[in-house]
Amino acid sequence: YNAGATRAPIAGATVNLENTQLSTTTDRDGRYRFATVAVGKATVIVTAAGFATDSDTGTVEPGATATLDFGLVALQRPPATGTVTGLVLDSAGRGIANATVSVAGTGLSTKTDANGNYRLEGIPTGAQTVTASASGFLDHSETVSVKGEPVAVNLVLTAILGGLPRPSPAGTITGG
């Protein structure tokens, strides 16, 4: 069974009787059985994916059943992380050198290279907010889904002109 909080049975664990060819797997209730085991000391070894291996030794008496129960301990898995790569660009599509790219709430950040390329590794998987900032530009953030494989995210920054965003092309209105 799982020795953690659930104490749930572990189906499909491999159970070996040491120094023999005997091997079996646990059933859906986490049970196993070896019949016709030689009398004397017997060591049983249990392995299951995601759990620490466990073993125990018992004594098999003539005509009797020896019971060896196991509580397997789940292995600690490192937190899943991923990578975000991309470009920080201005509105004309030119790379912005030395821009800062950060991931909210993680303390992770990096600077872009001369062409605006960046790469951030070790980002926790799941929804993350990636923000780019550079002198003379408004910050821009995007929420991305970080996975085990790299995710590409290009961030476009709007230039600030005299403290205001650069105006878009203007037209004229006349009246009479």
C-alpha positions in Angstrom: 0.0 0.0 0.0 1.0 3.7 -0.3 2.5 4.7 3.0 1.5 8.3 2.4 -1.7 10.0 3.5 -4.0 8.0 1.2 -2.7 4.6 2.4 -4.3 3.3 -0.9 -3.4 -0.1 -2.3 -0.7 -0.2 -5.0 -1.8 -2.4 -7.9 0.9 -3.7 -10.3 3.9 -3.5 -7.9 6.6 -6.0 -8.7 7.2 -8.5 -5.9 10.3 -10.7 -6.0 11.4 -13.5 -3.7 15.1 -12.9 -3.2 17.5 -15.7 -4.4 14.8 -17.4 -6.4 13.2 -17.0 -9.8 9.8 -16.3 -8.1 8.2 -13.0 -9.1 4.6 -11.7 -9.2 2.7 -8.4 -9.2 0.2 -7.1 -6.7 -3.5 -7.3 -7.6 -5.9 -4.3 -7.5 -6.1 -4.6 -3.7 -2.3 -4.4 -3.4 -2.0 -8.1 -2.4 0.5 -10.7 -3.6 1.1 -14.4 -2.9 3.9 -16.9 -3.3 2.9 -20.6 -2.9 5.4 -23.4 -2.2 8.1 -21.3 -0.7 11.0 -23.2 0.9 11.0 -23.4 4.7 13.4 -20.9 6.4 14.3 -17.3 6.0 12.8 -15.5 3.0 13.3 -12.0 1.8 10.7 -10.2 -0.3 11.5 -7.2 -2.4 8.8 -4.8 -3.7 9.2 -2.2 -6.4 6.7 0.2 -8.0 7.0 3.1 -10.3 7.1 6.4 -8.3 7.9 4.7 -5.0 11.0 3.7 -3.1 11.9 0.0 -3.2 11.2 -1.8 0.1 12.1 -5.3 1.4 11.5 -7.4 4.4 12.6 -10.8 5.7 10.4 -13.3 7.4 10.6 -16.9 8.4 8.6 -19.5 6.6 7.5 -22.4 8.9 6.4 -25.9 7.6 2.7 -25.8 6.6 2.3 -22.1 7.8 1.9 -18.8 6.0 4.3 -16.0 6.6 2.8 -12.5 6.1 5.0 -9.6 5.0 3.1 -6.4 4.4 4.7 -3.3 2.9 4.1 0.4 3.0 5.8 2.0 0.1 6.9 5.6 0.3 6.3 7.9 -2.7 9.4 9.4 -4.2 9.7 13.2 -4.2 9.5 14.5 -7.7 11.3 17.7 -8.6 8.8 20.4 -9.5 8.0 20.3 -13.3 9.6 23.2 -15.1 9.8 24.5 -18.7 11.5 27.0 -20.9 10.2 30.1 -22.7 12.1 31.6 -25.6 11.4 34.3 -28.1 12.1 37.8 -29.3 11.3 41.2 -27.8 10.4 43.5 -30.8 9.4 47.1 -31.4 6.2 47.8 -33.3 8.2 47.8 -36.6 9.4 44.3 -35.9 13.0 45.2 -34.9 14.6 43.3 -32.0 15.2 45.3 -28.9 18.6 44.8 -27.3 19.1 44.6 -23.5 15.3 44.4 -22.7 14.4 42.7 -19.5 12.1 39.6 -19.7 10.7 38.3 -16.4 8.2 35.8 -15.1 5.8 37.1 -12.5 6.1 35.6 -9.0 9.2 33.5 -9.8 12.1 35.9 -9.5 13.3 34.7 -12.9 14.5 37.2 -15.4 16.9 37.7 -18.2 18.2 40.3 -20.7 17.8 40.1 -24.5 20.8 39.8 -26.7 21.7 42.4 -29.4 19.0 41.0 -31.7 16.2 40.9 -29.0 16.4 37.1 -28.4 15.8 35.8 -24.9 15.6 32.4 -23.2 14.2 31.7 -19.7 14.6 28.2 -18.2 13.4 26.6 -15.0 9.9 28.2 -15.2 7.2 26.3 -13.2 4.8 24.6 -15.6 1.3 25.9 -16.0 -0.1 29.4 -16.7 2.7 32.0 -16.3 2.8 35.8 -17.0 5.9 36.8 -19.0 6.7 40.5 -19.1 9.1 42.4 -21.3 10.3 45.9 -20.4 12.9 48.3 -21.9 13.8 51.9 -21.6 11.7 54.1 -23.9 9.0 51.5 -24.2 5.8 50.5 -22.5 5.9 47.1 -20.7 4.1 44.3 -22.3 2.9 41.1 -20.6 1.4 37.9 -22.0 0.1 34.8 -20.2 1.6 31.6 -21.6 1.1 27.9 -20.8 4.5 26.6 -19.8 5.0 22.9 -20.6 7.9 20.4 -20.6 9.0 21.5 -24.0 10.1 25.0 -24.9 7.3 27.6 -25.6 8.1 30.4 -28.1 6.6 33.8 -27.2 7.4 37.1 -29.0 6.7 40.2 -27.1 6.1 43.5 -29.0 6.7 46.7 -27.1 5.2 50.1 -27.9 7.6 53.1 -27.9 7.0 56.0 -25.6 7.2 59.4 -27.3 7.5 62.4 -24.9 6.0 60.3 -22.1 3.1 59.0 -24.2 2.7 56.1 -26.5 3.7 56.9 -30.1 0.5 57.9 -31.9 -0.9 55.7 -34.6 -1.3 57.3 -38.1 -3.7 60.2 -37.9 -6.5 61.3 -40.3 -8.4 64.6 -40.7 -12.0 65.5 -39.9 -13.5 68.6 -41.5 -16.9 70.1 -41.3 -18.9 72.9 -42.7 
